Amino acid sequence: MHTAHGTSYNAYLVRGQKTALIETVKHGFDDEFLAHIRALVDPRAIDYIIVNHTEPDHSGALDRLLQEAPGARLIASRTGEHFVRHILNRDAPLSKVGDGDSLDLGGKTLRFVSAPFLHWPDTMFTYLEEEQILFPCDVFGAHYADERLFDDQVGDFSDEWRYYYQVIMRPFKDKMLEALDKLQGLPIRMIAPSHGPILRTNPQRYIELYRAWSENPHRAPGNRVVVAYVSSYGNTRRMAEAVASGAQEAGAQVLLVDAENRDPASLLDDIEAADALIVGSCTIAGDAVKPIWDLLASLATLRLKGKLGAVFGSYGWSGEAIPMLEERLKGLKLRLPEPPVKAILSPTAADLQACRDLGRRIAQAH
């Protein structure tokens, strides 16, 4: 994942008659983290440490913090309790909370919302009732570092915010919708994620965007096929064009993509909406070439199980790319009903006809 603008590790102090700290930070930032805490409160005065999520970038300083705040009790989800024990590898005071449970700090009330698999199985949100602030851990975050705290202060970070969702949250769309449903009717004045700016400008807009991205897209009728390829000398390109032609002749809507000239992120929506993905690559140094691997690596964030897949490619003398791509598509849970089409160097007329037949059969198999 690219972090062109860096990132932040956000933790929040809530003070009533008792004091709670929501989240810690990544190991290596312990001293800076504790210095920020000491500027506000003696760590020994912390009564509770809220562990919304135990991923190491949010729990890495937990052990050090407990040394400085020996009277603090950990609060975690039931699954989080299991992970905390394996992070600390020692006993520590800990209370498990479930969906809808609350913690009275004396004048401040924290309510917990179970949000499993966003993006770890232990995740929960914390909601500060009196201030109407949601602390959702990674959800609604962005890898965007700025000394200014709020969304209306930092300028346009929408690309980074969307990219963060695409890479981290997109695989868990169903779980996201379940969590967003739990937020309906909850007055939210501010969203304070664990990465990036705090969202105080129309926070409902951010929630609505997450919902729109997580819902299944409304598809126009028709069979859709994506044909993605990389070609060094034009041979695999000719095969790709023949595959696309065959699928079109069978009535499919076809997107033909030269993966060398497209950002994989720009193709995710098209591939997720497609019925079939057909990929092709030449073989260089006993492998498929990097742009096609980059594309396939990006697909781990998509729900592809049950979609149709197929492979084609040209090669000089060994052709390892073809079985490698087949294994990758199988690993992504695509169904491969047809054998691959292979061509040695320049494809013959028979090879190109085989490519057209492959495209046609995949389009008709839907």
Number of C-alpha atoms within 10 A of each C-alpha: 9 10 13 10 14 12 17 20 19 23 21 16 16 17 17 12 12 15 20 25 20 21 25 31 24 18 17 11 14 18 13 11 19 19 12 12 17 12 9 9 15 12 22 15 15 24 20 24 23 27 27 29 32 25 20 14 19 24 21 21 21 24 19 16 22 19 12 16 18 16 16 24 18 21 22 26 29 17 19 24 20 14 18 25 13 10 16 15 10 9 8 16 11 17 14 14 21 15 14 12 12 17 15 12 17 11 10 18 19 23 18 25 25 23 26 21 19 25 20 16 17 23 26 32 27 23 24 18 16 10 13 14 19 26 27 23 26 28 25 26 27 27 23 19 18 15 9 12 15 18 17 13 12 15 8 10 15 11 9 19 18 17 18 23 19 19 17 16 24 22 20 18 20 14 18 23 18 14 20 16 12 14 16 10 7 12 14 19 15 19 27 27 23 30 23 29 29 23 23 17 14 12 18 16 11 16 16 12 12 21 18 12 18 21 12 12 11 7 9 8 7 11 20 23 28 25 25 25 27 27 22 14 12 15 20 26 23 18 30 31 19 22 30 29 20 25 28 20 14 18 15 24 19 22 17 18 19 16 23 18 9 13 12 18 14 9 18 17 13 14 22 19 21 21 23 29 26 24 27 31 32 31 23 16 10 14 18 22 20 14 19 22 19 15 21 16 13 16 21 14 17 19 18 22 13 14 20 23 25 26 28 27 32 30 22 12 10 14 22 17 23 25 15 16 24 21 13 14 25 16 12 21 16 21 19 21 12 15 11 20 20 22 22 16 16 16 20 12 9 10 18 21 16 21 30 23 20 25 31 22 17 25 25 13 13 13
